[in-house]
């Protein structure tokens, strides 16, 4: 019975890892699918890693203000 409890805890940890990584990746403008997969495979490392990252800045294209 102890083995079943351990499996459930590991599965819950993996699901939480996916949710945390996907939400943080969306906030940082990063790939949600890739981070979700990484969060499932190695949840603790992925959560630590993504919380140490900086956001990707998306720059708008220069526009001409004097254009009619």
URJOQUI-V110277 format. One record per pair of residues at least 4 apart in sequence whose C-alpha atoms are under 8 Angstrom apart, sorted by the first residue. I is the first residue (numbers start at 0). J is the second residue. If there is no record, write none. Layout:
# URJOQUI-V110277
i={I;I}
j={J;J}
This chain:
# URJOQUI-V110277
i={0;1;2;3;4;5;6;7;8;9;10;11;12;12;13;13;13;13;13;13;14;14;15;15;16;16;16;16;16;16;16;16;17;17;17;17;17;17;17;17;18;18;19;19;19;20;20;20;20;20;20;20;20;21;21;21;21;21;22;22;23;23;23;24;24;24;24;24;24;25;25;25;26;27;27;27;28;28;28;29;29;30;31;32;33;34;34;35;36;37;37;37;38;38;38;38;38;41;42;43;44;45;46;47;48}
j={4;5;6;7;8;9;10;11;12;13;14;15;16;42;17;38;39;40;41;42;18;39;19;42;20;35;38;39;42;43;45;46;21;34;35;36;37;38;39;42;22;35;23;38;46;24;31;34;35;38;45;46;49;25;31;32;34;35;26;31;27;49;50;28;29;30;31;34;49;29;30;31;54;53;54;55;54;55;56;54;55;34;35;36;37;38;45;39;40;41;42;45;42;43;44;45;46;45;46;47;48;49;50;51;52}
